[in-house]
Amino acid sequence: MPIKVILTGTTGMVGEGVLLECLQNDEVSEILSISRKPYGLQHPKLKELLIPDFMKIHEFQDQLQGYDACFFCAGVSSIGKNEEEYTQLTYSLTLHFAKVLANLNPEMVFNYVSGALTDSSEKGRSMWARVKGKTENDLMKLHFKGQYNFRPGMMKPFPGQKNFNPIVKALLAVMRVILPKQTLTMQEVGKAMIYTSTRGYEKQVLEVKDIMLLGKK
């Protein structure tokens, strides 16, 4: 049966790409976009819930029940932030959001986008990688039907995608020649998320090669 999906980050690069794949994919029947500002698209599959502060997600429980999967694509850059601030915006916010959904939808699959080079040991020199690693590790302890952590690298935008940095696009063209096995398309990321939510996967942490594999099925 097609799945009903909660999606965050639709006004960002990854979230928008995943949204566009979900809208055209027959395995998804409904998408609830949760964001701070509207995406600006009317579609029969798409509903929006605007929440300025994700730490108050628990105030909207009535609108969050009955979903099969969450694709958590929201995120912030660590540039200009100290570890305490970045931890609050990345770890604390994500865990609070996930715990609310786990209590409401225990049969849900929760997919989280962290990033390539995330540090599972939580002890490395890179601040953002440590925080992302802690986020992944603690998400895996929650009582979801399934929980998967996506670590994409460079990603080619979905056709018609609005939220994409032209500088990244230029870099991607070079990367796809030099390191083709380290670059993905947004379609592959979206399809891989749908795959883990409908069929599961043997690994909870998906590197680029895993995402590419599932994205081609």
C-alpha positions as CSV (number, residue, x, y, z in Angstrom):
1,M,0.0,0.0,0.0
2,P,1.2,3.6,-0.7
3,I,2.7,5.3,2.4
4,K,1.8,8.6,4.1
5,V,4.9,10.6,4.8
6,I,5.8,13.5,7.1
7,L,8.6,15.6,5.5
8,T,10.7,18.4,6.9
9,G,13.1,20.7,5.1
10,T,11.1,21.3,1.9
11,T,12.4,24.9,1.6
12,G,16.0,23.5,1.6
13,M,17.9,21.6,-1.1
14,V,17.5,18.0,0.2
15,G,14.0,18.3,1.4
16,E,12.8,19.9,-1.8
17,G,14.4,17.2,-3.9
18,V,12.8,14.5,-1.7
19,L,9.5,16.2,-1.9
20,L,9.6,16.3,-5.7
21,E,10.3,12.6,-5.9
22,C,7.5,11.8,-3.4
23,L,5.0,13.8,-5.5
24,Q,5.7,11.8,-8.6
25,N,6.2,8.4,-6.9
26,D,3.2,6.1,-6.8
27,E,4.4,4.5,-3.6
28,V,3.6,7.7,-1.7
29,S,0.0,8.7,-1.3
30,E,0.3,11.8,1.0
31,I,3.0,14.2,2.1
32,L,2.7,16.4,5.2
33,S,5.3,19.1,4.8
34,I,6.3,20.5,8.2
35,S,8.3,23.7,7.9
36,R,8.7,27.3,9.2
37,K,7.5,28.8,6.0
38,P,5.4,27.7,3.0
39,Y,6.9,25.9,0.1
40,G,4.5,27.5,-2.4
41,L,3.1,24.6,-4.3
42,Q,-0.4,23.3,-4.7
43,H,-0.7,19.5,-5.3
44,P,-3.3,16.9,-4.4
45,K,-0.8,14.8,-2.4
46,L,0.7,17.8,-0.5
47,K,-0.4,19.3,2.8
48,E,1.5,21.8,4.9
49,L,1.8,22.4,8.6
50,L,3.7,25.6,9.4
51,I,5.4,25.6,12.8
52,P,7.9,28.5,13.6
53,D,9.5,26.5,16.4
54,F,10.0,22.7,16.0
55,M,10.5,22.4,19.7
56,K,6.8,23.0,20.0
57,I,5.9,20.1,17.7
58,H,4.1,18.4,20.6
59,E,1.4,21.0,20.4
60,F,0.3,19.7,17.1
61,Q,-0.1,16.0,17.9
62,D,-3.6,15.7,16.5
63,Q,-2.2,16.5,13.0
64,L,0.7,14.0,13.2
65,Q,-1.0,10.7,13.7
66,G,-1.5,8.0,11.1
67,Y,1.7,8.4,9.2
68,D,3.9,5.6,8.0
69,A,7.3,7.4,7.6
70,C,9.1,10.6,8.4
71,F,11.8,12.0,6.1
72,F,13.7,14.5,8.3
73,C,15.6,16.6,5.8
74,A,15.7,19.9,7.8
75,G,19.1,21.1,9.0
76,V,21.3,24.1,9.6
77,S,24.9,24.9,8.7
78,S,27.4,24.9,11.5
79,I,29.2,28.0,10.1
80,G,29.2,30.8,12.7
81,K,27.8,28.6,15.4
82,N,29.5,27.3,18.6
83,E,29.0,23.7,19.6
84,E,26.3,24.5,22.2
85,E,24.2,26.4,19.7
86,Y,24.7,23.9,16.9
87,T,23.8,21.0,19.3
88,Q,20.5,22.7,20.2
89,L,19.5,23.3,16.6
90,T,20.6,19.9,15.3
91,Y,20.6,17.3,18.1
92,S,18.1,18.6,20.6
93,L,15.5,19.7,18.0
94,T,15.7,16.5,16.0
95,L,15.5,14.2,19.0
96,H,12.5,16.1,20.4
97,F,10.7,16.0,17.0
98,A,11.5,12.2,16.6
99,K,10.4,11.3,20.2
100,V,7.0,13.0,19.6
101,L,6.5,11.0,16.4
102,A,7.6,7.7,18.0
103,N,5.0,8.1,20.7
104,L,2.3,8.8,18.2
105,N,3.3,6.4,15.4
106,P,5.3,3.5,16.8
107,E,4.9,1.7,13.4
108,M,6.6,4.6,11.7
109,V,10.0,4.5,9.8
110,F,12.1,7.5,10.6
111,N,14.7,8.6,8.0
112,Y,17.3,11.2,9.0
113,V,19.6,13.1,6.7
114,S,23.0,13.7,8.4
115,G,25.7,13.8,5.8
116,A,28.9,12.3,4.5
117,L,31.8,12.1,7.0
118,T,29.4,12.1,10.0
119,D,31.3,10.9,13.1
120,S,29.7,7.9,14.8
121,S,32.3,7.8,17.5
122,E,31.3,11.4,18.7
123,K,35.0,12.0,19.5
124,G,36.5,13.4,16.3
125,R,37.9,16.9,15.7
126,S,35.0,18.1,13.5
127,M,32.3,19.7,15.7
128,W,29.5,19.3,13.2
129,A,30.4,15.7,12.5
130,R,30.4,14.8,16.3
131,V,27.0,16.4,16.8
132,K,25.5,14.7,13.8
133,G,27.0,11.4,15.0
134,K,25.4,11.8,18.4
135,T,22.1,12.6,16.7
136,E,22.3,9.4,14.6
137,N,23.3,7.3,17.6
138,D,20.4,8.4,19.8
139,L,17.8,8.2,17.0
140,M,18.7,4.6,16.6
141,K,17.7,4.0,20.3
142,L,14.1,5.2,19.8
143,H,11.3,2.8,19.4
144,F,10.4,3.2,15.7
145,K,9.5,0.3,13.4
146,G,12.6,1.3,11.5
147,Q,15.2,4.1,11.7
148,Y,17.7,4.9,9.0
149,N,20.4,7.6,8.8
150,F,21.3,8.9,5.3
151,R,24.8,10.2,4.6
152,P,24.7,11.7,1.1
153,G,27.6,13.5,-0.5
154,M,27.2,15.8,-3.5
155,M,23.8,15.7,-5.1
156,K,22.5,16.6,-8.5
157,P,19.3,18.7,-8.3
158,F,15.9,17.4,-9.3
159,P,14.7,18.9,-12.6
160,G,12.9,22.1,-11.8
161,Q,14.3,22.3,-8.3
162,K,14.4,25.9,-6.9
163,N,16.5,25.6,-3.8
164,F,19.9,24.8,-5.1
165,N,23.1,26.8,-4.9
166,P,24.6,27.5,-8.3
167,I,28.1,27.2,-6.8
168,V,27.3,23.7,-5.6
169,K,25.9,22.9,-9.0
170,A,29.2,23.9,-10.7
171,L,31.2,21.8,-8.2
172,L,29.0,18.9,-8.8
173,A,29.7,18.9,-12.5
174,V,33.4,18.4,-11.6
175,M,32.8,15.8,-8.9
176,R,30.7,13.7,-11.2
177,V,33.7,13.4,-13.5
178,I,36.4,12.9,-10.9
179,L,34.5,10.9,-8.3
180,P,31.3,9.5,-9.9
181,K,30.8,7.0,-7.1
182,Q,30.6,9.8,-4.5
183,T,27.8,11.8,-6.2
184,L,24.1,11.2,-6.2
185,T,20.9,12.5,-7.8
186,M,18.1,13.8,-5.7
187,Q,15.9,11.2,-7.3
188,E,18.1,8.5,-5.9
189,V,18.0,10.0,-2.4
190,G,14.2,10.2,-2.5
191,K,13.7,6.7,-3.9
192,A,16.1,5.3,-1.3
193,M,14.1,6.9,1.5
194,I,10.9,5.4,0.1
195,Y,12.6,2.0,-0.3
196,T,13.7,1.9,3.4
197,S,10.2,2.9,4.5
198,T,8.4,0.2,2.5
199,R,10.9,-2.6,2.4
200,G,13.5,-1.9,5.1
201,Y,17.3,-2.3,4.7
202,E,20.0,-4.3,6.3
203,K,22.0,-1.2,7.5
204,Q,20.8,1.7,9.6
205,V,23.5,4.0,8.4
206,L,23.4,4.5,4.6
207,E,26.5,5.8,2.9
208,V,26.6,7.1,-0.7
209,K,26.9,3.6,-2.2
210,D,23.9,2.3,-0.2
211,I,21.8,5.2,-1.2
212,M,22.8,4.8,-4.8
213,L,22.0,1.1,-4.7
214,L,18.5,1.6,-3.3
215,G,17.9,4.6,-5.5
216,K,18.2,2.5,-8.6
217,K,15.8,-0.2,-7.5
